[in-house]
C-alpha cells in the first residue's frame, strides 16, 4: 500500500509516517517508480508508534524498545547499562503518568456516577466501543 493508505488506516497524517521513517522507526520498501510501499505489518507498527508517542514516550526510546523487541524474538535479549538506565527512568515516568491518569479517570467516573448525568458515562463508553471496533 502507499503512504496515504497507510496513514489513513493507522489514523495518522502522511507527514507523521515520513517522520517515523526519518527517526528509524519504520522502513519502507520502494517500488520501481521510487514510491514508498508498506505492508499490513506497517499499519500495526505505525499505530503502535503513534500510541507510544501520544503516551509521551520519546521517539528515541521508542526506537530502542522496538529494536529490543525485534532482537528478543530472535535471541536472548541483551541490554547495555546505559539503555537499562534510560529505560528505568522512562518506566518511572510512565508509572507516574498511569497513576495520574488513573486518579483522573476515577474522579471523572465518580463525579458522573454521583450526578444526574450518570447516563453520559455509559453513552461515552458505548461510543468508545463503537469507534474502537473500526
C-alpha positions in Angstrom: 0.0 0.0 0.0 1.1 3.6 -0.5 1.8 6.1 2.3 -1.7 7.8 2.1 -3.5 4.5 2.7 -1.1 3.5 5.5 -1.6 6.9 7.2 -5.4 6.6 6.9 -5.5 3.1 8.3 -3.2 3.9 11.1 -5.0 7.1 11.9 -2.1 9.5 11.4 -1.0 12.1 8.9 1.3 11.1 6.0 3.9 13.5 7.2 4.0 11.6 10.5 4.7 8.4 8.6 7.6 10.2 6.9 8.8 11.4 10.3 8.7 7.9 11.8 10.8 6.8 8.8 13.3 9.6 9.4 13.6 8.5 13.0 14.3 4.9 12.0 11.0 3.7 13.5 9.7 2.4 10.1 11.4 1.2 7.0 9.5 1.5 3.7 10.1 -0.7 0.7 10.4 1.2 -2.6 8.6 0.4 -5.8 10.3 0.6 -9.1 9.0 4.2 -9.5 10.6 5.2 -6.2 7.3 5.4 -4.3 7.2 4.1 -0.7 5.3 0.9 -0.3 4.0 -0.6 3.0 2.7 -3.9 4.3 -0.1 -4.8 6.8 2.6 -5.1 9.5 3.5 -1.5 8.9 -0.1 -0.4 9.8 0.2 -2.1 13.2 3.7 -0.7 13.7 2.7 2.9 12.9 -0.4 2.6 15.1 1.7 1.3 17.9 4.4 4.0 17.5 1.7 6.7 17.4 0.2 5.3 20.6 3.5 5.4 22.3 4.2 9.0 21.2 0.7 10.0 22.4 1.6 8.4 25.7 4.6 10.6 26.0 7.3 8.2 25.2 10.1 10.0 23.2 10.9 8.6 19.7 14.5 7.9 20.7 13.2 5.5 23.4 10.5 4.0 21.1 13.3 3.1 18.7 15.2 1.3 21.5 12.1 -0.5 22.6 11.2 -1.7 19.1 14.8 -2.8 18.4 14.9 -4.7 21.6 11.6 -6.4 20.8 12.9 -7.5 17.4 16.1 -8.8 19.0 14.4 -10.6 21.8 12.3 -12.6 19.4 15.4 -13.9 17.6 17.9 -14.3 20.5 18.4 -13.9 24.2 17.8 -10.2 24.9 20.8 -8.0 26.0 20.7 -4.5 27.3 23.6 -2.2 27.9 23.7 -0.4 31.2 23.1 3.0 29.6 20.0 1.7 27.8 18.8 0.0 31.0 19.2 3.3 33.0 17.3 5.1 30.3 14.5 2.5 30.3 14.3 2.5 34.1 14.0 6.3 34.2 11.3 6.3 31.5 9.5 3.5 33.3 9.2 5.7 36.4 7.7 8.5 34.3 5.3 6.1 32.7 4.2 4.7 36.1 3.7 8.3 37.3 1.6 9.1 34.2 -0.5 6.0 34.7 -1.1 6.8 38.3 -2.1 10.4 37.4 -4.4 9.2 34.6 -6.0 6.6 36.9 -6.7 9.2 39.5 -8.2 11.5 36.9 -10.3 8.7 35.5 -11.6 7.7 38.9 -12.5 11.3 39.8 -14.4 11.7 36.5 -16.2 8.4 36.9 -17.1 9.2 40.5 -18.5 12.7 39.6 -20.5 11.3 36.7 -21.9 8.4 38.6 -23.0 10.6 41.5 -24.8 13.2 39.4 -28.0 13.3 37.4 -25.7 12.9 34.3 -24.7 9.3 35.1 -26.1 8.2 31.7 -23.5 10.2 29.9 -20.8 7.8 31.3 -22.5 4.7 29.7 -23.2 6.7 26.4 -19.5 7.7 26.2 -18.4 4.1 26.9 -20.7 2.9 24.1 -19.3 5.5 21.7 -15.7 4.3 22.5 -16.7 0.7 22.0 -18.2 1.6 18.6 -15.2 3.6 17.4 -12.6 1.2 18.6 -14.1 -1.7 16.6 -13.5 0.2 13.3 
